[in-house]
Amino acid sequence: MRDEAAQPPRESWSRVGDAIVHAWECGPLTAQRGTVVLLPGLGLPRYLHRVSSAVGALGLRSVLLDLPGFGRRAGSGVAPDIDEIGGAAAAWVRRHVTGPVVVAGHSTAAQAALAAGLLLQECVAPLAVVLGAPTFRPPHRRWGRLLLATPAAYRRDPPSELLIAAPDLLRGHRNVVRVLLSGMADAPEESVRGLTVPLVLTAGRLDTYAPGTWLHTLRAAALRSPSVRVVQLEGSHNNPYTRPAQVARVLCSALP
């Protein structure tokens, strides 16, 4: 008999407000030990399947939310906006999760995970937030500086990532820029000041989008959080794809 964590991801569709939220789930069928909810950067979910499976293999329920909805052929998602994605994720958690939960986002979705955490912290416990490779530190809120940082940010990421992301990108290409623009207009160093639950900040050591200085800036701003950890791992920006086991251990260690 095969272990549950080795099974293919289980797909689900559920209504959250006016949206139909698509998700993939790995790991145990119950959430007795806790749930890790993952949000994908730029709304392109498939590159996070590896780390979602790795979380499931560690014995936790792992749910990858397809928000804003680029990972499916049909159905209604949410607006390609950081706050809308965070709001939908929070609503999904309130409806579908009991017990300890980690809300984690990667890249642009780190900001959406922070938005979700701020909405959930008064009504869901125990709760922790993980910001993975958070983008758009102040110099990168201008296109020129962002583009200059991009080649180095992905220097340890393989071309196969593009093949993984291609189907989602083809479906969502008209709206990916809207996700980028909403992220560039956001200031996580300000909003993180309101967070009152444990926080983990993590990125690859070679990630020029999220260098150690930026992670520590966010750490210093999280004044109300009872605990804040900075964890730098191997790899560059997309280390959930290249180092899924390492990232999964960080996600599971964040569980309250």
BAFI-3210 file (N, C-alpha, C; in Angstrom, 3 decimals, decimal comma, padded with zeros to 6 digits):
// residues 256
n [1|2|3|4|5|6|7|8|9|10|11|12|13|14|15|16|17|18|19|20|21|22|23|24|25|26|27|28|29|30|31|32|33|34|35|36|37|38|39|40|41|42|43|44|45|46|47|48|49|50|51|52|53|54|55|56|57|58|59|60|61|62|63|64|65|66|67|68|69|70|71|72|73|74|75|76|77|78|79|80|81|82|83|84|85|86|87|88|89|90|91|92|93|94|95|96|97|98|99|100|101|102|103|104|105|106|107|108|109|110|111|112|113|114|115|116|117|118|119|120|121|122|123|124|125|126|127|128|129|130|131|132|133|134|135|136|137|138|139|140|141|142|143|144|145|146|147|148|149|150|151|152|153|154|155|156|157|158|159|160|161|162|163|164|165|166|167|168|169|170|171|172|173|174|175|176|177|178|179|180|181|182|183|184|185|186|187|188|189|190|191|192|193|194|195|196|197|198|199|200|201|202|203|204|205|206|207|208|209|210|211|212|213|214|215|216|217|218|219|220|221|222|223|224|225|226|227|228|229|230|231|232|233|234|235|236|237|238|239|240|241|242|243|244|245|246|247|248|249|250|251|252|253|254|255|256]
n.u [000,850|000,630|002,147|000,241|001,302|002,695|000,878|-000,762|-001,432|-004,491|-007,260|-009,429|-012,444|-013,963|-016,493|-015,911|-017,197|-017,938|-016,281|-014,797|-012,637|-009,820|-007,804|-004,912|-004,150|-001,953|-000,536|-001,640|-005,113|-006,501|-006,181|-004,758|-002,146|-001,583|-001,851|-000,437|-000,797|-000,352|000,575|001,002|003,663|003,125|000,751|001,105|000,823|002,011|004,773|005,135|004,358|006,274|007,340|005,007|004,332|006,548|006,086|003,787|004,956|006,309|004,388|002,392|-000,678|-000,911|-001,838|-002,188|-003,176|-004,838|-004,623|-004,613|-006,149|-005,010|-004,323|-006,180|-008,495|-011,036|-013,617|-014,271|-012,003|-010,279|-009,755|-006,665|-004,856|-002,957|-004,198|-006,769|-006,217|-005,062|-007,301|-009,126|-007,708|-007,661|-010,410|-010,848|-009,277|-010,630|-012,964|-012,223|-010,175|-009,179|-007,560|-003,932|-002,302|-000,292|000,198|001,579|003,427|005,000|007,380|005,738|003,423|004,073|003,431|000,666|000,177|000,880|-001,139|-003,324|-002,694|-002,946|-005,686|-006,588|-005,539|-006,987|-009,008|-008,323|-006,559|-004,082|-001,822|000,557|002,747|004,483|006,817|008,078|010,872|010,221|009,115|009,789|011,213|011,919|013,689|013,026|010,540|010,346|010,407|012,857|014,944|013,988|014,091|016,836|017,708|016,700|018,025|020,119|018,637|017,503|019,612|020,380|018,335|016,744|016,131|013,944|011,930|010,496|009,089|007,411|005,860|004,663|001,966|000,226|001,021|000,314|-002,460|-002,876|-001,543|-002,364|-003,022|-000,926|000,800|-000,811|-000,830|001,859|001,948|000,214|001,658|003,963|002,937|002,516|003,548|005,188|006,846|005,566|002,933|003,525|003,950|001,591|001,217|000,484|001,145|003,334|006,159|007,964|010,707|012,075|014,481|016,414|019,986|021,189|019,362|018,547|016,290|015,293|017,319|019,426|019,505|017,028|015,253|015,896|015,165|012,382|012,028|012,780|010,718|008,494|007,182|005,173|004,870|005,079|007,260|009,960|011,657|014,524|015,466|017,860|018,413|019,815|020,341|018,520|016,036|013,730|013,799|011,888|011,282|013,763|014,955|013,114|012,799|014,304|012,971|010,447|010,936|011,401|008,878|007,297|008,483|007,595|005,114|002,721]
n.v [-001,204|002,175|005,100|007,890|010,418|009,944|009,768|011,039|014,602|015,764|017,158|019,990|021,969|024,850|027,068|030,412|033,160|035,020|033,610|030,661|028,588|026,869|024,089|022,157|019,302|017,732|015,035|013,978|013,037|014,195|017,012|016,850|017,249|019,675|022,284|023,430|026,154|027,161|029,845|030,854|032,516|035,208|034,046|031,572|028,373|025,740|025,352|025,113|022,597|020,673|021,442|021,439|018,720|017,794|018,862|017,406|014,876|015,065|014,705|016,569|018,222|019,662|022,393|023,755|026,667|027,727|030,600|033,750|032,109|031,027|028,456|026,690|025,476|026,494|028,350|030,557|032,713|034,963|038,535|039,595|040,604|041,661|042,122|041,095|038,402|037,677|038,111|036,191|033,865|033,982|033,751|031,185|029,658|030,153|028,780|026,127|025,069|023,624|023,674|023,968|026,257|027,253|029,985|030,540|032,307|032,720|034,776|037,255|036,419|036,295|038,741|038,581|036,466|037,707|039,652|037,926|036,777|038,992|039,365|037,005|036,751|037,514|035,708|033,071|030,484|028,189|030,233|030,929|032,853|032,670|034,282|033,833|034,485|037,330|039,888|043,086|045,041|048,439|049,732|048,199|048,880|050,218|049,902|049,790|049,253|046,853|045,151|045,105|043,632|041,131|039,011|038,067|037,243|034,828|033,084|030,502|028,910|026,413|026,040|024,365|025,203|027,073|025,516|024,139|026,233|027,208|026,387|027,616|030,250|030,834|030,782|032,849|035,113|037,690|038,857|038,624|040,812|042,578|041,460|041,877|044,707|045,337|044,279|045,869|048,256|047,895|047,998|046,066|046,360|048,192|047,172|044,811|045,608|045,422|042,769|040,138|037,542|034,613|034,862|033,911|034,575|033,891|032,984|032,233|032,278|033,487|035,117|037,972|039,507|039,241|039,800|039,244|041,652|042,869|040,972|041,225|043,864|043,663|041,969|043,639|045,447|044,049|044,496|043,763|041,069|037,956|036,270|036,229|034,879|034,696|032,891|031,839|030,012|027,515|028,208|030,311|032,620|030,962|028,806|027,055|025,334|024,322|023,451|021,802|020,127|021,365|023,844|022,917|021,895|024,252|025,450|023,605|023,800|026,219|025,841|026,560]
n.w [000,000|-000,892|000,531|001,748|001,180|-001,122|-003,098|-006,087|-006,435|-004,998|-006,519|-006,081|-006,093|-004,952|-003,795|-003,029|-001,877|-004,695|-006,307|-007,792|-006,326|-007,201|-006,273|-005,309|-003,386|-001,097|000,846|004,166|004,565|006,586|008,824|011,204|012,199|011,144|008,613|005,609|003,636|000,383|-001,761|-005,111|-006,897|-009,162|-009,814|-011,014|-010,681|-010,989|-010,677|-007,990|-007,249|-006,574|-004,044|-002,572|-002,622|-001,211|001,328|001,988|002,091|004,442|006,269|006,718|005,900|002,772|000,846|-002,249|-003,504|-006,368|-007,206|-008,768|-010,447|-012,761|-013,340|-014,406|-016,898|-017,156|-015,468|-012,655|-011,248|-009,117|-009,067|-010,581|-008,407|-005,607|-003,046|-003,519|-004,039|-001,586|000,071|-000,912|-000,337|002,466|003,003|002,016|003,783|006,223|005,732|005,140|006,739|009,753|012,922|013,415|011,183|008,452|006,425|003,401|000,976|-002,198|-003,814|-005,670|-004,439|-001,787|-000,717|-000,969|000,793|003,174|003,264|003,563|006,050|007,756|007,675|008,801|011,370|013,634|013,839|013,341|014,798|015,965|014,041|011,487|009,364|006,305|004,355|001,341|-000,574|-000,885|-003,009|-004,654|-003,075|-002,078|-004,162|-006,371|-007,227|-009,467|-012,966|-014,416|-012,514|-011,518|-013,772|-014,226|-012,057|-012,558|-014,242|-012,524|-010,345|-011,046|-011,430|-010,622|-011,433|-013,370|-016,966|-017,288|-015,631|-017,057|-018,864|-017,135|-016,135|-018,420|-019,445|-017,539|-017,788|-020,419|-020,209|-018,392|-019,301|-020,046|-017,687|-015,923|-015,805|-014,454|-011,905|-011,275|-011,282|-009,164|-007,066|-007,163|-006,350|-003,713|-000,248|001,617|003,820|005,337|005,796|007,176|009,735|011,110|011,695|013,908|014,460|014,444|012,226|009,342|007,299|004,230|001,700|-001,262|-001,084|-003,243|-004,380|-005,921|-005,891|-003,322|-001,194|001,748|003,189|002,628|003,703|006,402|006,808|006,635|008,795|010,935|010,801|011,605|014,201|015,989|015,830|017,519|017,162|014,900|012,209|010,128|007,354|005,275|002,364|000,123|-003,397|-005,790|-006,872|-007,384|-005,493|-004,249|-006,310|-007,147|-004,786|-003,218|-000,927|001,095|001,336|002,062|004,616|006,025|005,816|007,234|009,734|010,559|011,578|014,016]
ca.u [000,000|001,468|001,935|-000,651|002,076|003,207|-000,226|-000,850|-002,212|-005,941|-007,795|-010,734|-013,016|-014,919|-016,945|-015,547|-017,855|-018,334|-015,221|-014,567|-011,207|-009,245|-006,675|-004,327|-003,846|-001,047|-000,336|-002,747|-006,469|-006,929|-005,216|-004,503|-000,840|-001,534|-002,019|000,345|-001,506|000,640|000,130|002,077|004,099|002,531|-000,436|001,498|000,936|002,570|006,162|005,124|003,927|007,345|007,427|003,757|004,489|007,549|005,403|002,954|005,818|006,711|003,266|001,422|-001,576|-000,416|-002,848|-001,716|-004,343|-004,671|-005,119|-006,006|-006,908|-004,377|-003,951|-007,269|-008,974|-012,313|-014,054|-014,064|-011,078|-010,420|-008,992|-005,213|-004,462|-002,406|-005,191|-007,865|-005,702|-004,973|-008,643|-009,701|-006,996|-008,148|-011,769|-010,729|-008,785|-011,699|-013,996|-011,767|-009,063|-009,266|-006,278|-002,805|-002,166|000,733|-000,116|002,876|003,407|006,319|007,569|004,655|002,408|004,433|002,617|-000,705|000,144|000,864|-002,501|-004,192|-002,386|-003,522|-007,128|-006,886|-004,899|-007,937|-010,073|-007,791|-005,423|-002,818|-001,539|001,852|002,878|005,816|007,056|009,167|011,423|009,313|009,592|009,461|011,807|011,688|014,311|012,449|009,200|010,518|010,659|014,259|015,711|013,502|014,620|018,275|017,922|016,066|018,906|020,824|017,688|017,196|020,850|020,479|017,073|016,894|015,136|012,750|010,876|009,661|008,180|006,411|004,969|004,116|000,498|-000,421|001,348|-000,492|-003,827|-002,973|-000,539|-002,911|-003,216|000,293|001,296|-001,651|-000,305|003,102|001,675|-000,358|002,751|004,854|002,256|002,363|004,717|005,101|007,556|004,587|001,817|003,979|003,916|000,347|001,118|000,585|001,379|004,712|006,519|009,232|011,138|013,066|014,824|017,705|021,090|021,579|018,173|018,727|015,013|015,061|018,588|019,344|019,209|015,587|014,601|016,099|014,332|011,037|012,082|012,804|009,432|007,441|007,351|004,123|004,906|005,729|008,540|010,306|012,901|015,046|016,128|018,373|018,654|020,558|019,615|018,174|014,673|012,722|014,291|010,883|011,353|015,077|015,296|011,809|012,877|014,764|011,898|009,372|011,290|011,175|007,435|006,770|009,003|006,838|003,812|002,616]
ca.v [000,000|003,355|006,156|008,941|011,538|009,608|009,790|012,265|015,651|015,691|018,455|020,371|023,256|025,266|028,452|031,394|034,362|034,894|032,912|029,234|028,437|025,585|023,784|020,818|018,941|016,600|014,626|013,300|013,479|015,022|018,065|016,750|017,829|021,029|022,522|024,480|026,694|027,782|030,760|030,882|033,769|035,597|033,238|030,427|027,437|024,403|025,226|024,823|021,226|019,923|021,752|020,984|017,275|017,600|019,114|016,235|013,744|015,265|014,335|017,641|018,508|020,781|022,830|024,764|027,373|028,260|031,975|034,114|031,137|030,794|027,055|025,841|025,823|027,202|028,660|031,935|032,931|036,292|039,557|039,421|041,703|041,123|042,130|040,177|037,043|037,471|038,014|034,900|032,838|034,043|033,204|029,739|029,089|030,191|027,804|024,759|024,632|023,618|023,319|024,844|026,547|028,159|030,587|030,844|032,762|032,848|035,859|038,225|035,860|036,559|039,887|038,093|035,692|038,685|040,200|036,892|036,666|040,134|039,137|035,794|036,668|037,723|034,704|031,729|030,201|028,898|030,676|031,531|033,338|032,542|035,069|033,226|035,331|038,469|040,785|044,518|045,987|049,767|050,048|047,399|049,363|050,906|048,852|049,692|048,569|045,479|044,401|044,921|042,594|039,864|037,899|037,511|036,617|033,470|032,506|029,070|028,270|025,750|026,368|023,510|025,952|027,737|024,513|023,861|027,387|027,640|026,309|028,629|031,562|031,033|031,104|034,063|036,102|039,047|039,364|038,537|042,177|043,201|040,973|042,613|046,108|045,433|044,037|047,023|049,344|047,494|048,252|045,084|046,829|048,932|046,326|043,779|046,178|045,040|041,326|039,765|036,099|034,288|035,162|033,406|035,201|032,991|033,167|031,691|033,212|034,162|035,792|039,426|040,131|039,173|039,585|039,230|042,989|043,088|040,114|041,801|045,070|043,204|041,452|044,766|046,142|043,202|044,798|043,162|039,616|037,374|035,682|036,442|034,200|034,830|031,649|031,850|028,656|027,412|028,529|031,698|033,056|029,896|027,611|026,014|024,384|023,680|022,892|021,647|019,507|022,392|024,810|022,226|021,821|025,577|025,635|022,778|024,279|027,424|025,464|026,972]
ca.w [000,000|-001,001|001,513|001,247|000,655|-002,442|-004,041|-006,886|-005,773|-005,095|-006,952|-005,550|-006,505|-003,937|-003,947|-002,006|-002,371|-006,101|-007,034|-007,640|-006,049|-007,578|-005,397|-005,275|-002,009|-000,901|002,224|004,854|004,273|007,716|009,156|012,637|012,527|010,636|007,182|004,967|002,477|-000,485|-002,811|-006,106|-007,488|-010,452|-010,081|-011,854|-009,558|-011,150|-010,225|-006,559|-006,970|-005,925|-002,616|-001,967|-002,406|-000,159|002,602|002,235|002,457|005,838|007,124|006,903|004,791|001,970|-000,116|-003,186|-004,038|-007,720|-007,186|-009,031|-011,237|-014,063|-013,499|-014,878|-018,235|-017,101|-014,116|-012,256|-010,153|-008,534|-009,789|-010,452|-007,536|-004,371|-001,973|-003,862|-003,842|-000,144|000,623|-001,279|000,424|003,842|003,027|001,823|005,039|007,224|005,405|004,899|007,579|011,216|013,502|013,098|009,756|007,932|005,133|002,803|-000,407|-002,807|-004,774|-005,512|-003,543|-000,394|-000,310|-000,813|002,038|004,265|003,300|004,137|007,466|008,475|007,773|009,563|012,680|014,715|013,866|013,123|015,660|015,792|012,677|011,184|007,988|005,703|003,154|000,596|-001,639|-001,089|-004,058|-004,685|-002,140|-002,658|-005,456|-007,451|-007,568|-010,760|-013,949|-014,806|-011,481|-011,450|-014,916|-014,039|-011,042|-012,930|-014,639|-011,373|-009,415|-011,505|-011,963|-010,310|-011,794|-014,659|-018,007|-017,195|-014,956|-018,061|-019,415|-016,107|-015,992|-019,708|-019,591|-016,708|-018,341|-021,629|-019,807|-017,601|-019,720|-020,107|-016,339|-015,118|-015,592|-013,411|-010,627|-011,055|-010,956|-007,824|-006,139|-007,155|-005,642|-002,324|000,610|002,703|005,013|006,127|006,232|008,110|011,087|011,766|011,885|015,321|014,557|014,066|010,843|008,816|006,047|003,652|000,282|-001,647|-000,817|-004,479|-004,913|-005,873|-005,564|-001,875|-000,488|003,198|003,719|002,524|004,687|007,734|006,876|006,972|010,172|011,867|010,751|012,182|015,621|016,820|015,710|018,694|016,761|013,489|011,823|008,774|006,959|003,908|001,893|-001,129|-004,619|-006,082|-006,595|-007,382|-004,793|-003,996|-007,425|-007,218|-003,476|-002,557|000,403|002,029|001,564|002,786|006,036|006,599|005,926|008,318|011,005|010,930|012,133|015,425]
c.u [000,875|001,124|001,086|000,132|002,597|002,115|-000,188|-001,666|-003,707|-006,463|-009,154|-011,144|-014,038|-015,273|-016,520|-016,097|-018,346|-017,342|-015,293|-013,057|-010,793|-008,015|-006,177|-003,915|-002,959|-000,998|-001,564|-004,102|-007,028|-005,814|-004,844|-003,181|-000,711|-001,609|-001,099|-000,393|-000,517|-000,023|001,272|002,393|003,534|001,276|-000,169|001,782|001,819|004,019|006,245|004,661|005,005|007,389|006,141|003,815|005,480|006,972|004,525|003,762|006,310|005,548|002,265|000,517|-001,056|-001,450|-002,266|-002,933|-004,006|-005,315|-004,123|-006,780|-006,321|-004,137|-005,065|-007,813|-010,256|-012,669|-013,712|-013,112|-011,347|-009,581|-007,494|-004,581|-004,031|-003,455|-006,354|-007,436|-005,609|-006,327|-009,298|-009,030|-007,480|-009,545|-011,742|-010,273|-009,886|-012,728|-013,501|-010,685|-009,451|-007,907|-005,168|-002,646|-001,013|000,245|001,203|002,697|004,827|006,324|006,453|003,594|002,810|003,617|001,155|-000,849|000,127|-000,523|-003,471|-003,963|-002,990|-005,037|-007,474|-006,463|-005,857|-008,961|-009,592|-006,577|-005,306|-002,491|-000,112|001,869|004,319|005,856|008,289|009,599|010,552|009,899|009,268|009,940|011,838|012,412|013,677|011,006|009,239|010,983|012,139|015,086|015,285|014,091|016,116|018,567|017,486|017,043|019,616|019,886|017,435|018,451|021,026|019,186|017,171|015,826|013,865|011,610|009,928|008,657|007,057|005,377|004,214|002,590|-000,229|-000,183|000,535|-001,935|-003,913|-002,132|-001,092|-003,018|-001,984|000,843|000,474|-001,230|000,972|002,844|001,087|000,716|003,690|004,251|002,123|003,655|004,674|005,840|006,658|003,499|002,255|003,986|002,653|000,232|001,364|000,763|002,818|004,945|007,869|009,490|012,252|013,282|016,128|018,805|021,481|020,424|018,343|017,414|014,842|016,368|018,391|019,006|017,716|014,830|014,740|015,363|012,906|010,981|012,018|011,467|008,312|007,461|006,354|004,104|005,635|007,056|008,740|011,638|013,246|015,836|016,559|018,830|019,526|019,678|019,330|016,665|013,676|013,225|013,186|010,858|012,669|015,491|014,021|011,888|013,328|013,644|010,757|009,690|011,084|009,683|006,862|007,260|008,274|005,532|003,734|002,437]
c.v [001,240|004,372|007,258|010,073|011,268|009,629|011,074|013,321|015,471|017,074|018,709|021,716|023,641|026,728|029,276|032,731|034,142|034,078|031,409|029,056|027,001|025,345|022,370|020,524|017,706|016,239|013,994|013,884|014,359|015,993|018,046|017,427|019,268|021,079|023,647|024,895|027,518|028,671|030,964|032,272|033,974|034,806|032,015|029,241|026,220|024,260|024,936|023,406|020,434|020,189|021,353|019,488|016,994|017,873|017,922|015,033|013,853|015,070|015,429|017,742|019,757|021,113|023,965|025,407|027,991|029,638|032,893|033,155|030,847|029,316|026,155|026,361|026,644|027,473|030,086|031,998|034,282|037,268|039,361|040,576|041,121|041,045|041,190|038,730|036,734|037,315|036,681|033,764|032,805|033,439|031,687|029,080|029,065|029,091|026,361|024,242|024,703|023,188|024,253|025,035|027,509|028,677|031,088|031,284|032,929|033,974|036,897|037,735|035,964|037,730|039,493|037,273|036,616|039,312|039,204|036,763|037,788|039,985|037,987|035,863|036,867|036,601|033,278|031,543|028,688|029,116|031,202|031,912|033,143|033,374|034,507|034,112|036,547|039,498|042,243|045,284|047,356|050,072|049,324|047,770|050,294|049,863|048,681|048,920|047,104|044,631|044,148|043,796|041,213|038,769|037,261|036,793|035,158|032,685|031,027|028,327|027,668|026,165|025,535|024,204|026,605|026,765|024,199|024,982|027,737|027,524|027,375|030,026|031,851|031,408|032,471|035,219|037,531|039,685|039,289|039,929|042,884|042,728|041,728|044,044|046,259|045,183|045,222|048,208|049,081|047,777|047,285|045,508|047,690|048,005|045,261|044,288|045,777|043,562|040,959|038,262|035,814|034,430|034,517|034,078|034,349|033,284|032,432|032,729|034,020|034,927|037,308|040,179|040,244|038,887|039,651|040,578|043,291|042,229|040,701|043,130|044,700|042,661|042,602|045,489|045,358|043,311|044,075|041,632|039,016|036,686|035,893|035,750|034,534|033,569|031,775|030,446|028,683|027,873|030,009|031,873|031,911|028,645|026,666|024,958|023,618|023,005|022,616|021,065|020,522|023,373|024,172|022,139|023,168|025,808|024,846|023,265|025,540|027,092|025,810|025,779]
c.w [000,000|000,078|000,896|000,598|-000,740|-003,503|-004,879|-006,145|-006,016|-005,470|-006,309|-006,124|-005,442|-004,133|-002,740|-002,476|-003,786|-006,918|-006,804|-007,488|-006,323|-006,704|-005,652|-003,835|-001,971|000,574|002,834|004,488|005,388|008,080|010,629|013,020|012,044|009,121|006,737|003,697|001,663|-001,530|-003,800|-006,647|-008,880|-010,782|-010,929|-010,940|-009,764|-010,695|-008,722|-006,234|-006,229|-004,424|-001,895|-001,674|-001,282|001,221|002,965|002,671|003,888|006,805|007,403|005,675|004,077|000,910|-000,946|-003,838|-005,393|-007,770|-007,867|-009,924|-012,597|-014,345|-013,975|-016,197|-018,199|-015,654|-013,753|-011,078|-009,524|-009,345|-009,557|-009,684|-006,194|-003,271|-002,253|-003,652|-002,353|000,507|000,319|-000,519|001,868|003,957|002,878|003,124|006,090|006,983|005,460|005,844|009,045|011,750|013,059|011,596|009,522|006,592|004,545|001,362|-000,915|-003,823|-004,605|-004,536|-002,081|000,131|-000,118|000,457|003,248|004,398|003,924|005,636|008,291|008,644|008,711|011,017|013,856|014,846|013,671|014,007|015,851|014,307|012,598|009,715|007,535|004,435|002,467|-000,554|-001,917|-002,049|-003,758|-003,453|-002,815|-003,969|-006,640|-007,754|-008,763|-011,762|-014,274|-013,800|-011,343|-012,571|-014,775|-013,042|-011,499|-013,351|-013,455|-010,426|-009,770|-011,901|-011,657|-010,619|-013,189|-015,672|-017,923|-016,456|-015,945|-018,662|-018,423|-016,060|-017,270|-019,813|-018,789|-017,280|-019,594|-021,273|-019,144|-018,087|-019,742|-018,719|-015,455|-014,825|-014,521|-012,025|-010,279|-010,605|-009,561|-006,771|-006,030|-006,412|-004,145|-001,553|001,785|003,964|005,905|006,661|007,232|009,548|011,850|012,078|013,348|015,520|014,144|012,565|010,519|007,477|005,470|002,180|000,015|-001,449|-002,048|-005,121|-004,795|-005,719|-004,045|-001,141|001,026|003,790|003,687|003,539|006,093|007,896|007,261|008,401|011,177|011,919|011,434|013,705|016,520|016,737|016,912|018,395|015,270|013,220|010,381|008,452|005,505|003,528|000,638|-002,289|-004,776|-005,962|-006,480|-006,676|-004,319|-005,101|-007,412|-005,914|-002,675|-001,157|001,446|002,368|002,359|004,279|006,729|006,809|007,104|009,677|011,467|011,626|013,614|016,370]
res [m|r|d|e|a|a|q|p|p|r|e|s|w|s|r|v|g|d|a|i|v|h|a|w|e|c|g|p|l|t|a|q|r|g|t|v|v|l|l|p|g|l|g|l|p|r|y|l|h|r|v|s|s|a|v|g|a|l|g|l|r|s|v|l|l|d|l|p|g|f|g|r|r|a|g|s|g|v|a|p|d|i|d|e|i|g|g|a|a|a|a|w|v|r|r|h|v|t|g|p|v|v|v|a|g|h|s|t|a|a|q|a|a|l|a|a|g|l|l|l|q|e|c|v|a|p|l|a|v|v|l|g|a|p|t|f|r|p|p|h|r|r|w|g|r|l|l|l|a|t|p|a|a|y|r|r|d|p|p|s|e|l|l|i|a|a|p|d|l|l|r|g|h|r|n|v|v|r|v|l|l|s|g|m|a|d|a|p|e|e|s|v|r|g|l|t|v|p|l|v|l|t|a|g|r|l|d|t|y|a|p|g|t|w|l|h|t|l|r|a|a|a|l|r|s|p|s|v|r|v|v|q|l|e|g|s|h|n|n|p|y|t|r|p|a|q|v|a|r|v|l|c|s|a|l|p]
***
